Structures are given as C-alpha cells and as structure tokens.
Amino acid sequence: MTPHLPILIILPLLLGAFVVTLCGLWRPRSAFPLAILAVGASAAASIASLVETARAGAVRYALGGWAPPVGIEYVVDGVSAFVATVVAAVALLVLTATRRMADREMGDRPGLFYGAVLMMLTGLLGIVVTGDLFNVFVFLEISSLATYALIFMGGGRAMIAAFRYLIVGTLGGALYLLGVGYLYFSTGTLNMADTAARLPEILDSPAVLAGAALIFAGLGVKTALVPLHWWLPDAYNYAPSPVTALMAPIATKVAAYAMLRMFLTVFPAGYLAEATPVATVLLVVGLGGAVAGGAAAFAQSDLRRILAYSSIAQVGLIAAGIGLASPLAAAAALFHVMTHAVMKAALFLAAYSVRYRTGEVDIDRMAGLGRAMPWTMLAFTVAAVSMVGVPPTAGFFSKLYLAQAGLAEGLWGVALVVLVSGLLTAAYMVRILERVYLRDAPDGGSAAEAADPPADMLAPALVLASATLVLGLANVPIVTRLLVPAVGP
Amino acid sequence: MSPLIAVAVPMAAAVPILLSGRRPNLREAWSLAAALATAGAVWSMLSGTLAGEPAESVLFELAPGAAIAFRADAAGMLFAMLASGLWVVTTVYSIGYMRTLEEGNQTRYYAAFALSVGSAVGVALAANLVTFVLFYELLTLATYPLVTHHQDAASIRAGRKYLAYTLTAGLALIAATAWLLALGVDATFEAGGFLAELTGRGGVLWGLFALLAAGVAVKAAVMPLHSWLPAAMVAPTPVSALLHAVAVVKAGAFGFVRVMGYVFGPALLADMGALHVVAAFAAVTLTVGSILALGMDPLKQRLAYSTVSHLSYIVLGTAILAPAAWVGALFHMAAHGVTKITLFFCAGAIHAHAHKDRVSQLDGIGWRMPWTMAAFALASLGMAGLPPFMMFASKWYLGAGAVDAAMVPFLAVYVLSGVLNAAYLFPIVFRAFRNVPVEGHAERSASVDEASGLMVVPLMITAGLALVLGLAPDAAFGFMELALDVSAAVTAP
C-alpha cells in the first residue's frame, strides 16, 4: 500500500466527484455522506503518508507505470504530506459543519454541489502531491473551474464575482503556464526533480529568469498577494457560505505551497534568493500585504469581508516566510499554513453559524451574541486570539518563528512587521468582540432570540478552535520533528 | 507542592465558576475555595524556598529549547504569596461589594478574576523568559473583561486603551524573546543574569534591554506609559484593588526585578550604563505621580496616581542596585500591596455603601463609617511611611540603598514623595472626621451606618497586616526574609 500513497490521496476525491454527482441525481440524500467518505479516505491517506514520510522519507509514484521524467510523477515528501493532511482534515471538518447551510442554500442540487466540491479538492490536493510542473497547471485549472462553478451557485451578484474570479484565475493560470513553458523550452523536461537537475547548467539564461518571474506572478495571483488580491474579497463575499468556508482556509494556502515547492525542489538552492529578485519581492509584498490587509480589514463591517482581508494579510505572512528563503523561515511558513487554515476555518464556521441562526453578517448587528450563542462565540474568540498571536495559541508560534527567522537573517524589519501585524489583527478583532460581548442585544433583534447551532455545526468549530491551542502547545515537535527535517538544510 | 499546582488551581477554577453561574452561592464558594487552595499551594512552598531548595516543575517544551517551567525562587515566591494571599481577602470583599451593588455579569467577573490571579502567579513563578511572557500575555487577556465589566462607553474606551498599551508591551517582550531564541541564548532566569556571554555586544544588549524594559514598564505604569492605569479605574473596585494595585501592576514591577536582576544582572547593567536611564524614568514617575495625585478629586483616580508613583519606588529601587535598595524594592512590593489594597477596599466600601466617589464628598463620612475610615487612616499613615508600618521598613531600606550607592538625590526623591503621600492622603482623613453631619443624616452621633461586614472585615484585616508586618516584618509570611534572600542572591559580588 505504501508506494501507492500519493495516488490514494487523490483517487477518492477524483472518483468521488463523479460518483457523488451521479448518485446525487438519483438519490439526493446520498451526496453528503458519499462526499464525506471520499474526503475522509483522502484525509486518511494523507495522514498515513505523513507518518510514512516522517519514518522513511519521500514516497514516489510513477503514474501509469511510466517512469519519470517521461511519465508524470507524484511525490509525497514531508512538506506535501503535511500540507495535504492540513487541507484534507480541515476540509473534512468544514464539510461536516456546513451540511445544513449547503442544504439551505443549495438544497435542490446537492449532487452537483458536492461533486464540484470534490473536484475542487482534487485540484488542490493534486497540486500538493504532484511532482510535475505541467501537472500543477492541470490541477490548478481543475480546482479553479470547480471553484467558478461553486461561486456561481450563489446566484445574483455571485455570478459577477465568479466571472471576475474566472478572469483573474485564468490570468494567473496562464502566467504560470507561460513560465513553465519557458522552463520546458530551456530544460526539455516538466518533471520537478529533473528540472532541478538540469537547471544549474543554464542558470544564466534569461529564459530561466523569465520562467521564474512568470511562475511566481501566476502563483501570486492565486495566492492573492497584494496587489494581486482584489478578486478575493468579492469572491468570498458572494459565494455560497459553505464554499467560502471551504475555500478561505485552504485554497490560497495551496498556491502558497506551490511557491514554496519552487523554492525547495525546482530551482536550485539560493538561485531565487540570490540571482533573482523573486525572494525579495515575495518578502516585501508579503509584509506589505500583511499590513495593508490588516488595515483594510479594520475598515470593513461585513464579517465575511473582515475575514477575507484578514486572509490576505495572513497569506502575506506566509509569503514573507517563503521569501526569507531559509530553512527556519520555510518551516515557519508551513507552520503558518497549518495555523491559518485551522483558525480561519474556525472563524468562518463561527461566522456562518451566526448567519445560519440570525441571517446577520454585519458586525454592527451582532450585539449580544456572546450571551445568545456562547459556544459559537467561544470558538470565534479562541481563534481570534490565535490570529492576534497570543501565547500559547498556534498563531503566536507562527509569528515567533517568523520573527526569529527574520532576526536570524539580521532582518529587523521582518520581525517588526510580523509582530505589528498582530496589533492590527487585535484592532479589528476587538472591534468584533466588543460588539459581541459588551453590547447588549437590541430588543426584538434577531440576535436576541438566537442560540448556538446544532451540535454537528458547532462541534467542528470547537474542534478547530481547540486545535489552535493544542497545535500551539505542541509546536515544538511539529516544527522540529516534521517541518525542519522536511524542508531540509 | 509543586509550583505547577499553584498556577493550575486558579486557572482550572474558572471552569466550575463558569458552570455554576446560575447558583451564586455555589459560584462564590468555588471562588473562595480556589483562592484558599491557591494561597495554600503557594505558601506550602515557602519553607523549601527559604531553605534554599525552591520547588520546581518542568513541563514540555513550549518553544525550541525553552520548556514551560516554574521555579519557586525567593523573588517569585514573594510576588506569588502576595497575589494569592490577598486574593483570599479580595474574594470575600468582592462578594460583599458585588452583592451590595447588585452588579451584572458576576459569573464572568469571578471567572476572569480567577484567571487573572492564576496568570499573575504564573508570572511570579515562571522560571524562564518564555514562560514569563506566556503568563504576562494571558494576564492581559484575563484582565480585559474586568476592565470592561460595566460595558458602558467609558469602560469600552478604557478597555481599548488597556489592550493597546499592554498588547504593544507584550509585543516588545515577544520580540526580545524571539531575538534571544535567534541568538541561541538559554533564557532561564538566573540570579545575577544570564546574558554574560553577550558582554561587549553593546548594540544587541541595548536593543534587548530597550525591548524588555519597555515591555515591563507598561504594566509597571512607568511614565510616559502609565495612562492606561487611571483609565482602568472604571473597573469594579475589587479589580482596582487586587489587580490594579497588586497583581497586574506588580507583574510589571516584578518584571523589572526579573529583567534587572535575573536577565541582565547588576554587573552587565553597570557596564552598559542602563541603570541611569531606568532610574531617571522611575524618579520622574515617582515624583510626578505623587504630584498629580494631589489634584485628583475622584478618590480612585487619586489612588491610581499614587499607585503609579509607588510602582516606581520599586523600579527605582531595582535600578539603584545597592543591596539595601533591593531589599527595599522587594519588600515595597509587599508593603504597597497590603497598604494600597486597604485604601481601595475603603474607597469601594464608600462607593458601594454611601455612593460617594469624590474626595470632596467625603466630609464627615468617618462618623458614619467609622471602621472603614479608621482603616483608611491607618493605611494613610502607612503610605506616608511612618513607623511602625510596613512601608516605613521598605522606604527605610530604599533610602539607605540610595545612600549606600552614593545616589543621594534619589533619597531626596523618596523623602519628597513620602511628604506628598501624606499631603494627598491625610486631607481625606481630616475631611472624613470633620465635625459635620453627612449629607442626608441629621446628627453625626446617631448615624453609624457601616458597609456590609463582607467588605469591612477584609479591609480591617489588610489594614491590620500593614501595621503588624511593619512592627514585626519577620513575624509571618517571610516577606522580609525573602526580600533579603533576593537581594543577597542578585547583588552578590
């Protein structure tokens, strides 16, 4: 079974997408359990590969028996196993929690909805496990197409948001493809490991530089790095709730993972940081985004928009970690991929629980919810505290490692921005929490009669919120045993 | 007993307190039980600490190379005993105060109170910088719901200010911690400092010192970083009494003890010349705080500025660095804690029972609330540093330290501030016992009308302590002995 682990992460999702769509047409009620089964299987395979890679190193799988570099290769190493586990586990929890919202918002066609969800996850996890540059593009497009469809299902203004996302996503995909084209043109291979072996001889070639620039521009759009972020708030805002709750924690993180993969595997060590401005640009853009996103979040009053801008800020921190291009910084970036996925999922689930119970998304109308929905708001508060970066939550350690990595390189500003971004986060989170806890519900408002959602919605949010604490307390083994060995020296 | 238990008990107590919200008696029984258990757990470690074998507990690694670790050393024990001991009295007082005023959200109040005290004990007993920062930050969060307790515009504003100041300060500490991790220094507190290996790297040392000192200076309300403290007086008075006169602000002053004595150490500080900077800020705060207190009509504001001033007594003492000054600084933590909490208790009893908040309204109140105002008078004498109160001893040592270190100007600062203490407190006592009937009462003799015993007894206990522990500093609790231990360990050549 072990040699098949890479494909076992993808297969349940890909097959599941078709099975769920068809079964959904025949028996609508079967769509949800089948989707959960598929994601659960994929999560199990991801966890198994995490264990396996930690024990015995990377697992390589030649698709269809065609040996690389001719055939397509799937590779699960410490980094991809970690990201796959985070993506699959968070997706599993989010899907469980959002069943009722999906029933409500897309009740008439659950088969299509869950089919598209599985397709999107196929694309995202495919990017994570593939060892082939062109295959990344294929999976990027699979996930994007599925996402357009999902956003589109929101109807009304969501259609415009979906169209915008389509244009931007296509642009990002095209830039990436063009970049890969330059590399292919120079090296004659699409396999990542093979590319890495051939690149050192031709590093002076402008084609390689152009390839690198285009690849990162394309992935930058997908990661929603400032200033390529503007598609994201509308997409999150108008998409159906379950789609946003699923996309926000994992989608941009996978694109960030692809960037890290370029640093770790494709381009020779030091090339991006020393011979090109890519690393510096990532660092600057990431830190700038962390500040700009935090400031923009403060100016919003729609909770979904606050969380969307907060995502832009947090991915900025991840990008900065990648741009620092040191092993410690890469480990910090990966740790933040996990941290952000977990806490953002908890925040969105809590936000949508409020919407489910009261229909409200505007924070000015959330007064008194602390009393009306205590457990939901507990989950929100813990995740918010983690986002601010208070010890011993996971968010604190993300920032500690990033700051430490910056200081180890002698880059003061990095530590400063990383820490100050926590203050911005505190500013917009306190704005929300003040309303929720310190203002009384107006009489007759919907908040006054609200209550915590049913257990199947509440439990995943609480699990994710407590995970921010557990992962924070367990940060040392995660970083020293999983991440630092995974990113190599 | 392990230090872990002393930290865990109050933290864990928040859970049953929250769960028994519908049954006030049970909830308050849990609070009191937690306070007693915490004080017991802390005080049971005293003999070990005094015998030179402090209790320790080490948990798992929280950051690479730094475990969550607790150590009941002399300095930590002094602060932990003070916070946990006064929590017992404050809990009784809280019950009287909150019930008299029929305050809302009492469940949240008691739970947050337990978390705050637990965090303060964690700060006290932390064995390394990482653990210290962890609890320092938790203390910030746990106190926030108490500051905003009344949920009105003023308290929400005060809460924002509080978070803005303390979270920024926390960031400075976190930045210093990250820096030390990046430098590969083992940040375990050690009497005399652990940074000796960095001697000569002036830029790094000054950078670390600036971050650490700024981080602890906010909670210690050193000017110009003090203005959150008067604003935080919107909280219910027991909060102002225990947290904003003892636990939270002393966590800042205690932070100076740690930073000066256990991170840098006297030798390095003298080498850097950092002492003069700290001393200058502290001396200004000490004097200006006292002067500002003179002009404050709201009683709690007057006490708040007095706290600002007295915290800098401690900070200045650590900066003077003579052995006697360290004894004075440490003992002043206890002395000010016991004395100032009495004054706040009195202010709260007057607020809850007589609904008076301003000094100018207090004419004749002493005849109506004689026990309360007698305690207030005792504590005022104590604050002025008259013998035989606790603060006489601490001020004596602080002054002696200034003389030993040939820093006579600081002696003058201490003496001047002592006079100012009398000037802003004694008039309150005189007013209270003026021979006029209190508003709404025809005759003074027939008008004895004290606050609830749940408030009066605690404030008399703490007033009594301020006197008894001044008469015989060694009689109980070992505050003086601990202070002497710390001073000997830190300033040993």
Interface residues (C-beta under 8 A of the other chain):
Chain A: V385 V388 G389 V390 P391 P392 F396 F397 K399 L400 A403 Q404 A405 L407 A408 A415 L416 L419 V420 G422 L423 A426 V430 E434 Y437 L438 R439 D440 L473 N475 V476 V479 T480
Chain B: F60 E61 L62 A63 P64 V133 L134 E137 L138 T140 L141 P145 T148 Q151 S155 I156 G159 R160 L163 A164 L167 T168 G170 L171 I174 A175 T177 A178 W179 L181 A182
